[in-house]
């Protein structure tokens, strides 16, 4: 069975802009610093929680 690009689930997720430097926003799950500016209004996740969330919500087939 061959797979093409259309076989994958693509979820359109907007990401906050990366911060140039401190202060960084805190992760909403574990409170660790994220890569995003503190001024960003919205849900921010640290790289570890972002990875876990992507695993949890990924399409399986």
Helices and strands as residue ranges (DSSP letters): G 5-7, E 24-26, E 33-37, H 47-57
